[in-house]
Amino acid sequence: MADKKKDKYCVRCSRKAEDGDKYCVGCGAPLVNSCTNVGDMFTKKCTKVNREDAAYCSGCGAPTIFHREGLLSGTAVRVEHKGEPS
């Protein structure tokens, strides 16, 4: 039985990606929804690759690259600051 690979398409422009592509050659969008947690001196970098529709990492809870780049619909984050009306 042949191993079928699923074709990968850009979430921004729908262009078909080639095997090994990390970014869309048409619009520059990332093709893999990686975690954005780069770590610091106290925590390790998260290397989790998430589902295409994930706004937050299922491994550590940090925003995903698709969320950070605005590639997911309906995932805007509301930020409130103390002392400002909500």
PLY file of the C-alpha trace (Angstrom):
ply
format ascii 1.0
element vertex 86
property float x
property float y
property float z
element edge 85
property int vertex1
property int vertex2
end_header
0.00 0.00 0.00
1.42 3.39 -1.01
1.99 6.04 1.63
-0.20 9.01 0.66
1.09 12.43 1.64
-1.45 15.16 2.17
-0.82 18.23 0.03
0.00 21.34 2.04
-1.50 24.74 1.18
-0.80 28.22 2.50
-3.39 29.40 5.04
-3.12 32.99 3.73
-3.18 32.68 -0.07
-4.04 28.98 -0.63
-0.99 28.39 -2.83
0.21 24.78 -2.90
3.50 24.26 -1.05
6.30 21.95 -2.10
7.78 19.34 0.23
10.29 20.95 2.56
8.93 24.50 2.21
8.78 26.38 5.52
7.26 29.58 4.12
4.88 30.26 1.25
6.71 31.32 -1.91
3.71 33.42 -2.94
3.07 35.53 0.16
5.76 34.64 2.70
3.38 33.23 5.33
4.67 30.41 7.53
3.42 26.97 6.45
3.82 25.23 9.82
1.92 26.38 12.91
4.78 26.26 15.40
4.82 27.50 18.97
6.28 31.00 19.47
7.72 30.24 22.92
11.46 30.79 22.46
12.26 30.10 26.10
14.49 32.07 28.41
17.15 31.40 31.01
14.62 29.55 33.19
12.50 27.68 30.63
13.19 25.61 27.54
12.13 26.58 24.04
8.90 24.86 22.98
9.29 23.01 19.68
5.68 21.81 19.37
4.08 21.89 15.91
0.36 22.51 16.33
-2.76 21.88 14.25
-3.45 24.46 11.55
-6.41 25.89 13.49
-4.62 26.21 16.87
-4.31 29.74 18.21
-2.37 28.58 21.26
0.19 25.81 21.71
-1.17 22.54 23.04
2.19 21.90 24.69
2.80 25.10 26.66
-0.10 27.51 26.02
1.92 30.20 24.21
0.47 31.79 21.06
1.17 29.93 17.82
2.88 31.47 14.81
-0.40 31.47 12.83
-2.08 33.40 15.66
0.81 35.87 16.01
0.85 36.51 12.26
-2.95 37.01 12.11
-3.51 33.97 9.90
-6.43 32.58 11.91
-9.88 34.10 11.73
-11.60 35.01 15.00
-8.51 34.78 17.18
-7.92 38.41 18.06
-6.64 38.88 21.58
-8.15 41.62 23.71
-5.60 43.26 25.98
-6.83 45.33 28.90
-4.63 47.70 30.83
-5.19 48.66 34.45
-6.74 52.07 34.85
-8.29 52.10 31.38
-12.02 51.64 30.82
-12.95 48.28 29.33
0 1
1 2
2 3
3 4
4 5
5 6
6 7
7 8
8 9
9 10
10 11
11 12
12 13
13 14
14 15
15 16
16 17
17 18
18 19
19 20
20 21
21 22
22 23
23 24
24 25
25 26
26 27
27 28
28 29
29 30
30 31
31 32
32 33
33 34
34 35
35 36
36 37
37 38
38 39
39 40
40 41
41 42
42 43
43 44
44 45
45 46
46 47
47 48
48 49
49 50
50 51
51 52
52 53
53 54
54 55
55 56
56 57
57 58
58 59
59 60
60 61
61 62
62 63
63 64
64 65
65 66
66 67
67 68
68 69
69 70
70 71
71 72
72 73
73 74
74 75
75 76
76 77
77 78
78 79
79 80
80 81
81 82
82 83
83 84
84 85
